[in-house]
Amino acid sequence: MKTILLILAVCFSSFSVADTQVPERVLIINSYNEGYNWTSETMNGIMDTIDPELDVRVEYMDIKNFYFQSDIQAFHNLMVHKYSDIDFDAIITTDDAAFRYVNDYRVFFNHAPIFFIGVNSKESYDFDSYNNVYGIIEKVSIDETIDTAKTLIPTLRTIHVIADSSPTGQSTTLEIQKALASHYNVIYYKDKTLDEIEFNLRQIDDPNAIILLAFYIVDPIGISYDTNIMTERISEASNVPVFGLYEFSLNHGIIGGKLISGYEHGRAINDIMTSYFSGELSDTYIKTFDANLHKYDYNALKK
């Protein structure tokens, strides 16, 4: 009888530990390079709130500059070289490329739970077929940003939208089309180089128009841009107010808007990971996260 009770005690003890498991090793894979502002913001949000006792490794795919399948294979070869003998308890991915990469190589990563941020559209993935996947779908605040623009320009009729052809640019453009198509005259600049965009913006002479800088980091011929420099060039070329959707564009010429905060997304994914290891989440947990913040540049408003 004592033996049976001892076995039961051990079993219940192991269940209790499993429900409150504490991760030891976490791998963070970023889609973009370390100097990209969005990456920096999300990493700051993650590292400011993650358990300092964890063994955290950080990698950067730099998909803006290395986007061919051969580049992704080369990145994977590096991961094999570095981590073949390491089992991670959790993998955090920032943005679509890293999320797709880890899902494509789940076997190599021993099916560790994935915690993602920076995914722009739930429709782009078959989440019902995924196991052990948890994360946040971004929500761009288009209506709220345009409502703010209308307080400055009540007669607003035309919106010039700047977005590239990256996954983020495409999904953001789709959301803009849903929100604005039937209400405004919307002009898109998604297939133009930055030089061409600047030329077109200088020709705008319409007091009832604004620029909406959605997402532009790679031009049609594959040249990638620092977001600060890109934002400043567009703002300087424009004769009409420039609004944005992402916090990393602030203080570089845009007036502002209700902006997606990479830092808040980084904080939020740590909360989700903590809930998972506390046994509070069922298999696969996807939420749409709106921690977007109204932020405005006083100098740009005066201009």
TORKOL-4160 file (C-alpha; in steps of 0.2 Angstrom, whole numbers, padded with zeros to 4 digits, m for minus):
303
<pt num="1" X="0000" Y="0000" Z="0000"/>
<pt num="2" X="0014" Y="0012" Z="0004"/>
<pt num="3" X="0022" Y="0008" Z="m0012"/>
<pt num="4" X="0006" Y="0012" Z="m0022"/>
<pt num="5" X="0004" Y="0029" Z="m0013"/>
<pt num="6" X="0022" Y="0033" Z="m0016"/>
<pt num="7" X="0020" Y="0030" Z="m0035"/>
<pt num="8" X="0004" Y="0040" Z="m0035"/>
<pt num="9" X="0013" Y="0055" Z="m0026"/>
<pt num="10" X="0027" Y="0054" Z="m0039"/>
<pt num="11" X="0014" Y="0054" Z="m0053"/>
<pt num="12" X="0004" Y="0069" Z="m0046"/>
<pt num="13" X="0020" Y="0078" Z="m0043"/>
<pt num="14" X="0026" Y="0076" Z="m0061"/>
<pt num="15" X="0009" Y="0082" Z="m0067"/>
<pt num="16" X="0011" Y="0098" Z="m0056"/>
<pt num="17" X="0028" Y="0101" Z="m0063"/>
<pt num="18" X="0023" Y="0099" Z="m0081"/>
<pt num="19" X="0009" Y="0112" Z="m0078"/>
<pt num="20" X="0021" Y="0125" Z="m0071"/>
<pt num="21" X="0036" Y="0120" Z="m0082"/>
<pt num="22" X="0049" Y="0133" Z="m0083"/>
<pt num="23" X="0059" Y="0135" Z="m0099"/>
<pt num="24" X="0078" Y="0135" Z="m0099"/>
<pt num="25" X="0083" Y="0139" Z="m0117"/>
<pt num="26" X="0074" Y="0151" Z="m0129"/>
<pt num="27" X="0079" Y="0154" Z="m0147"/>
<pt num="28" X="0074" Y="0171" Z="m0154"/>
<pt num="29" X="0074" Y="0171" Z="m0173"/>
<pt num="30" X="0071" Y="0188" Z="m0182"/>
<pt num="31" X="0066" Y="0190" Z="m0200"/>
<pt num="32" X="0076" Y="0206" Z="m0202"/>
<pt num="33" X="0093" Y="0213" Z="m0197"/>
<pt num="34" X="0098" Y="0220" Z="m0180"/>
<pt num="35" X="0099" Y="0238" Z="m0186"/>
<pt num="36" X="0081" Y="0238" Z="m0193"/>
<pt num="37" X="0070" Y="0249" Z="m0181"/>
<pt num="38" X="0056" Y="0237" Z="m0180"/>
<pt num="39" X="0068" Y="0223" Z="m0175"/>
<pt num="40" X="0076" Y="0234" Z="m0162"/>
<pt num="41" X="0059" Y="0239" Z="m0155"/>
<pt num="42" X="0053" Y="0221" Z="m0153"/>
<pt num="43" X="0069" Y="0215" Z="m0146"/>
<pt num="44" X="0069" Y="0228" Z="m0133"/>
<pt num="45" X="0051" Y="0223" Z="m0128"/>
<pt num="46" X="0056" Y="0205" Z="m0127"/>
<pt num="47" X="0073" Y="0207" Z="m0118"/>
<pt num="48" X="0066" Y="0220" Z="m0106"/>
<pt num="49" X="0053" Y="0208" Z="m0099"/>
<pt num="50" X="0060" Y="0190" Z="m0102"/>
<pt num="51" X="0066" Y="0180" Z="m0087"/>
<pt num="52" X="0084" Y="0185" Z="m0085"/>
<pt num="53" X="0088" Y="0168" Z="m0079"/>
<pt num="54" X="0084" Y="0160" Z="m0096"/>
<pt num="55" X="0098" Y="0155" Z="m0109"/>
<pt num="56" X="0093" Y="0166" Z="m0123"/>
<pt num="57" X="0100" Y="0165" Z="m0140"/>
<pt num="58" X="0096" Y="0178" Z="m0154"/>
<pt num="59" X="0098" Y="0176" Z="m0173"/>
<pt num="60" X="0094" Y="0187" Z="m0188"/>
<pt num="61" X="0089" Y="0181" Z="m0205"/>
<pt num="62" X="0091" Y="0198" Z="m0213"/>
<pt num="63" X="0078" Y="0193" Z="m0226"/>
<pt num="64" X="0078" Y="0211" Z="m0233"/>
<pt num="65" X="0095" Y="0208" Z="m0241"/>
<pt num="66" X="0095" Y="0189" Z="m0242"/>
<pt num="67" X="0078" Y="0183" Z="m0248"/>
<pt num="68" X="0082" Y="0169" Z="m0260"/>
<pt num="69" X="0078" Y="0151" Z="m0256"/>
<pt num="70" X="0097" Y="0148" Z="m0257"/>
<pt num="71" X="0099" Y="0161" Z="m0244"/>
<pt num="72" X="0087" Y="0153" Z="m0232"/>
<pt num="73" X="0095" Y="0136" Z="m0234"/>
<pt num="74" X="0112" Y="0145" Z="m0230"/>
<pt num="75" X="0104" Y="0152" Z="m0214"/>
<pt num="76" X="0098" Y="0134" Z="m0210"/>
<pt num="77" X="0115" Y="0127" Z="m0212"/>
<pt num="78" X="0121" Y="0139" Z="m0200"/>
<pt num="79" X="0108" Y="0135" Z="m0187"/>
<pt num="80" X="0112" Y="0116" Z="m0190"/>
<pt num="81" X="0131" Y="0120" Z="m0186"/>
<pt num="82" X="0127" Y="0130" Z="m0171"/>
<pt num="83" X="0112" Y="0121" Z="m0163"/>
<pt num="84" X="0112" Y="0103" Z="m0168"/>
<pt num="85" X="0116" Y="0098" Z="m0150"/>
<pt num="86" X="0104" Y="0110" Z="m0141"/>
<pt num="87" X="0086" Y="0107" Z="m0138"/>
<pt num="88" X="0076" Y="0123" Z="m0136"/>
<pt num="89" X="0061" Y="0124" Z="m0124"/>
<pt num="90" X="0054" Y="0138" Z="m0134"/>
<pt num="91" X="0057" Y="0148" Z="m0151"/>
<pt num="92" X="0051" Y="0166" Z="m0153"/>
<pt num="93" X="0050" Y="0172" Z="m0171"/>
<pt num="94" X="0048" Y="0190" Z="m0176"/>
<pt num="95" X="0039" Y="0193" Z="m0193"/>
<pt num="96" X="0033" Y="0182" Z="m0207"/>
<pt num="97" X="0050" Y="0175" Z="m0214"/>
<pt num="98" X="0056" Y="0169" Z="m0197"/>
<pt num="99" X="0039" Y="0161" Z="m0193"/>
<pt num="100" X="0038" Y="0152" Z="m0210"/>
<pt num="101" X="0056" Y="0146" Z="m0208"/>
<pt num="102" X="0054" Y="0138" Z="m0191"/>
<pt num="103" X="0038" Y="0130" Z="m0197"/>
<pt num="104" X="0047" Y="0123" Z="m0212"/>
<pt num="105" X="0060" Y="0115" Z="m0200"/>
<pt num="106" X="0050" Y="0110" Z="m0186"/>
<pt num="107" X="0058" Y="0093" Z="m0185"/>
<pt num="108" X="0075" Y="0101" Z="m0183"/>
<pt num="109" X="0069" Y="0111" Z="m0169"/>
<pt num="110" X="0061" Y="0096" Z="m0161"/>
<pt num="111" X="0044" Y="0103" Z="m0162"/>
<pt num="112" X="0048" Y="0116" Z="m0149"/>
<pt num="113" X="0033" Y="0128" Z="m0146"/>
<pt num="114" X="0033" Y="0143" Z="m0157"/>
<pt num="115" X="0029" Y="0160" Z="m0151"/>
<pt num="116" X="0027" Y="0173" Z="m0165"/>
<pt num="117" X="0024" Y="0191" Z="m0167"/>
<pt num="118" X="0025" Y="0202" Z="m0183"/>
<pt num="119" X="0013" Y="0191" Z="m0193"/>
<pt num="120" X="0001" Y="0203" Z="m0202"/>
<pt num="121" X="m0013" Y="0192" Z="m0208"/>
<pt num="122" X="m0021" Y="0176" Z="m0201"/>
<pt num="123" X="m0028" Y="0172" Z="m0218"/>
<pt num="124" X="m0010" Y="0169" Z="m0224"/>
<pt num="125" X="m0008" Y="0153" Z="m0214"/>
<pt num="126" X="m0017" Y="0137" Z="m0211"/>
<pt num="127" X="m0017" Y="0139" Z="m0192"/>
<pt num="128" X="m0029" Y="0125" Z="m0190"/>
<pt num="129" X="m0016" Y="0113" Z="m0196"/>
<pt num="130" X="m0002" Y="0119" Z="m0184"/>
<pt num="131" X="0002" Y="0112" Z="m0167"/>
<pt num="132" X="0010" Y="0120" Z="m0152"/>
<pt num="133" X="0010" Y="0137" Z="m0160"/>
<pt num="134" X="0005" Y="0153" Z="m0151"/>
<pt num="135" X="0006" Y="0171" Z="m0156"/>
<pt num="136" X="m0001" Y="0188" Z="m0161"/>
<pt num="137" X="m0008" Y="0194" Z="m0177"/>
<pt num="138" X="m0004" Y="0213" Z="m0180"/>
<pt num="139" X="m0019" Y="0225" Z="m0182"/>
<pt num="140" X="m0016" Y="0241" Z="m0192"/>
<pt num="141" X="m0026" Y="0256" Z="m0186"/>
<pt num="142" X="m0031" Y="0263" Z="m0202"/>
<pt num="143" X="m0048" Y="0270" Z="m0198"/>
<pt num="144" X="m0042" Y="0278" Z="m0182"/>
<pt num="145" X="m0027" Y="0286" Z="m0191"/>
<pt num="146" X="m0038" Y="0293" Z="m0205"/>
<pt num="147" X="m0050" Y="0300" Z="m0193"/>
<pt num="148" X="m0036" Y="0309" Z="m0185"/>
<pt num="149" X="m0031" Y="0316" Z="m0202"/>
<pt num="150" X="m0048" Y="0322" Z="m0205"/>
<pt num="151" X="m0047" Y="0333" Z="m0190"/>
<pt num="152" X="m0033" Y="0342" Z="m0199"/>
<pt num="153" X="m0041" Y="0341" Z="m0216"/>
<pt num="154" X="m0060" Y="0340" Z="m0214"/>
<pt num="155" X="m0061" Y="0340" Z="m0234"/>
<pt num="156" X="m0050" Y="0325" Z="m0236"/>
<pt num="157" X="m0053" Y="0316" Z="m0252"/>
<pt num="158" X="m0037" Y="0308" Z="m0259"/>
<pt num="159" X="m0025" Y="0297" Z="m0250"/>
<pt num="160" X="m0008" Y="0292" Z="m0258"/>
<pt num="161" X="m0003" Y="0275" Z="m0250"/>
<pt num="162" X="0015" Y="0270" Z="m0250"/>
<pt num="163" X="0018" Y="0251" Z="m0248"/>
<pt num="164" X="0030" Y="0239" Z="m0255"/>
<pt num="165" X="0028" Y="0221" Z="m0261"/>
<pt num="166" X="0034" Y="0212" Z="m0246"/>
<pt num="167" X="0022" Y="0201" Z="m0236"/>
<pt num="168" X="0020" Y="0215" Z="m0224"/>
<pt num="169" X="0017" Y="0228" Z="m0237"/>
<pt num="170" X="0005" Y="0217" Z="m0246"/>
<pt num="171" X="m0006" Y="0213" Z="m0231"/>
<pt num="172" X="m0006" Y="0231" Z="m0226"/>
<pt num="173" X="m0011" Y="0236" Z="m0243"/>
<pt num="174" X="m0026" Y="0223" Z="m0242"/>
<pt num="175" X="m0032" Y="0230" Z="m0226"/>
<pt num="176" X="m0031" Y="0248" Z="m0233"/>
<pt num="177" X="m0041" Y="0243" Z="m0248"/>
<pt num="178" X="m0054" Y="0235" Z="m0236"/>
<pt num="179" X="m0055" Y="0251" Z="m0225"/>
<pt num="180" X="m0054" Y="0265" Z="m0238"/>
<pt num="181" X="m0058" Y="0260" Z="m0256"/>
<pt num="182" X="m0077" Y="0265" Z="m0255"/>
<pt num="183" X="m0074" Y="0281" Z="m0246"/>
<pt num="184" X="m0059" Y="0290" Z="m0254"/>
<pt num="185" X="m0049" Y="0292" Z="m0270"/>
<pt num="186" X="m0034" Y="0280" Z="m0265"/>
<pt num="187" X="m0018" Y="0280" Z="m0276"/>
<pt num="188" X="m0005" Y="0267" Z="m0273"/>
<pt num="189" X="0014" Y="0268" Z="m0275"/>
<pt num="190" X="0018" Y="0250" Z="m0272"/>
<pt num="191" X="0028" Y="0246" Z="m0289"/>
<pt num="192" X="0039" Y="0262" Z="m0289"/>
<pt num="193" X="0056" Y="0265" Z="m0283"/>
<pt num="194" X="0060" Y="0277" Z="m0269"/>
<pt num="195" X="0066" Y="0290" Z="m0282"/>
<pt num="196" X="0050" Y="0288" Z="m0292"/>
<pt num="197" X="0040" Y="0290" Z="m0277"/>
<pt num="198" X="0049" Y="0306" Z="m0272"/>
<pt num="199" X="0046" Y="0313" Z="m0289"/>
<pt num="200" X="0028" Y="0309" Z="m0289"/>
<pt num="201" X="0025" Y="0317" Z="m0271"/>
<pt num="202" X="0033" Y="0333" Z="m0277"/>
<pt num="203" X="0020" Y="0335" Z="m0290"/>
<pt num="204" X="0005" Y="0334" Z="m0278"/>
<pt num="205" X="m0004" Y="0351" Z="m0276"/>
<pt num="206" X="m0020" Y="0346" Z="m0268"/>
<pt num="207" X="m0025" Y="0353" Z="m0251"/>
<pt num="208" X="m0037" Y="0339" Z="m0249"/>
<pt num="209" X="m0024" Y="0325" Z="m0249"/>
<pt num="210" X="m0013" Y="0316" Z="m0237"/>
<pt num="211" X="0001" Y="0303" Z="m0239"/>
<pt num="212" X="m0001" Y="0287" Z="m0229"/>
<pt num="213" X="0016" Y="0279" Z="m0227"/>
<pt num="214" X="0010" Y="0261" Z="m0224"/>
<pt num="215" X="0026" Y="0250" Z="m0226"/>
<pt num="216" X="0041" Y="0252" Z="m0237"/>
<pt num="217" X="0058" Y="0244" Z="m0235"/>
<pt num="218" X="0062" Y="0235" Z="m0251"/>
<pt num="219" X="0059" Y="0243" Z="m0268"/>
<pt num="220" X="0054" Y="0234" Z="m0284"/>
<pt num="221" X="0072" Y="0231" Z="m0290"/>
<pt num="222" X="0077" Y="0224" Z="m0273"/>
<pt num="223" X="0085" Y="0238" Z="m0265"/>
<pt num="224" X="0082" Y="0239" Z="m0246"/>
<pt num="225" X="0081" Y="0255" Z="m0236"/>
<pt num="226" X="0084" Y="0260" Z="m0218"/>
<pt num="227" X="0067" Y="0265" Z="m0212"/>
<pt num="228" X="0073" Y="0281" Z="m0204"/>
<pt num="229" X="0081" Y="0287" Z="m0221"/>
<pt num="230" X="0066" Y="0281" Z="m0231"/>
<pt num="231" X="0054" Y="0290" Z="m0220"/>
<pt num="232" X="0064" Y="0306" Z="m0220"/>
<pt num="233" X="0065" Y="0306" Z="m0239"/>
<pt num="234" X="0046" Y="0304" Z="m0241"/>
<pt num="235" X="0042" Y="0317" Z="m0229"/>
<pt num="236" X="0054" Y="0330" Z="m0236"/>
<pt num="237" X="0047" Y="0326" Z="m0254"/>
<pt num="238" X="0029" Y="0328" Z="m0249"/>
<pt num="239" X="0020" Y="0344" Z="m0251"/>
<pt num="240" X="0005" Y="0337" Z="m0240"/>
<pt num="241" X="0004" Y="0329" Z="m0223"/>
<pt num="242" X="0012" Y="0312" Z="m0221"/>
<pt num="243" X="0004" Y="0300" Z="m0208"/>
<pt num="244" X="0010" Y="0282" Z="m0204"/>
<pt num="245" X="0005" Y="0266" Z="m0196"/>
<pt num="246" X="0021" Y="0260" Z="m0188"/>
<pt num="247" X="0029" Y="0268" Z="m0173"/>
<pt num="248" X="0047" Y="0267" Z="m0180"/>
<pt num="249" X="0042" Y="0280" Z="m0193"/>
<pt num="250" X="0039" Y="0293" Z="m0179"/>
<pt num="251" X="0051" Y="0307" Z="m0177"/>
<pt num="252" X="0057" Y="0306" Z="m0194"/>
<pt num="253" X="0045" Y="0317" Z="m0203"/>
<pt num="254" X="0028" Y="0309" Z="m0202"/>
<pt num="255" X="0014" Y="0318" Z="m0192"/>
<pt num="256" X="0009" Y="0302" Z="m0183"/>
<pt num="257" X="m0006" Y="0291" Z="m0181"/>
<pt num="258" X="m0012" Y="0277" Z="m0171"/>
<pt num="259" X="0004" Y="0267" Z="m0173"/>
<pt num="260" X="0009" Y="0249" Z="m0171"/>
<pt num="261" X="0022" Y="0247" Z="m0157"/>
<pt num="262" X="0035" Y="0234" Z="m0159"/>
<pt num="263" X="0040" Y="0236" Z="m0141"/>
<pt num="264" X="0022" Y="0232" Z="m0135"/>
<pt num="265" X="0022" Y="0217" Z="m0146"/>
<pt num="266" X="0038" Y="0211" Z="m0138"/>
<pt num="267" X="0031" Y="0213" Z="m0121"/>
<pt num="268" X="0015" Y="0204" Z="m0126"/>
<pt num="269" X="0023" Y="0188" Z="m0133"/>
<pt num="270" X="0033" Y="0186" Z="m0116"/>
<pt num="271" X="0016" Y="0186" Z="m0107"/>
<pt num="272" X="0009" Y="0173" Z="m0119"/>
<pt num="273" X="0025" Y="0162" Z="m0117"/>
<pt num="274" X="0023" Y="0164" Z="m0098"/>
<pt num="275" X="0005" Y="0158" Z="m0099"/>
<pt num="276" X="0010" Y="0143" Z="m0109"/>
<pt num="277" X="0023" Y="0137" Z="m0097"/>
<pt num="278" X="0011" Y="0140" Z="m0083"/>
<pt num="279" X="m0001" Y="0128" Z="m0091"/>
<pt num="280" X="m0014" Y="0141" Z="m0095"/>
<pt num="281" X="m0015" Y="0139" Z="m0114"/>
<pt num="282" X="m0022" Y="0125" Z="m0124"/>
<pt num="283" X="m0013" Y="0119" Z="m0140"/>
<pt num="284" X="m0012" Y="0133" Z="m0153"/>
<pt num="285" X="m0017" Y="0150" Z="m0147"/>
<pt num="286" X="m0018" Y="0165" Z="m0159"/>
<pt num="287" X="m0025" Y="0182" Z="m0155"/>
<pt num="288" X="m0026" Y="0198" Z="m0164"/>
<pt num="289" X="m0017" Y="0211" Z="m0153"/>
<pt num="290" X="m0021" Y="0230" Z="m0153"/>
<pt num="291" X="m0009" Y="0239" Z="m0142"/>
<pt num="292" X="m0007" Y="0252" Z="m0155"/>
<pt num="293" X="m0004" Y="0270" Z="m0148"/>
<pt num="294" X="m0009" Y="0287" Z="m0154"/>
<pt num="295" X="0008" Y="0296" Z="m0156"/>
<pt num="296" X="0011" Y="0313" Z="m0164"/>
<pt num="297" X="0026" Y="0323" Z="m0168"/>
<pt num="298" X="0023" Y="0341" Z="m0163"/>
<pt num="299" X="0036" Y="0349" Z="m0175"/>
<pt num="300" X="0028" Y="0339" Z="m0190"/>
<pt num="301" X="0011" Y="0345" Z="m0184"/>
<pt num="302" X="0017" Y="0363" Z="m0184"/>
<pt num="303" X="0023" Y="0361" Z="m0201"/>
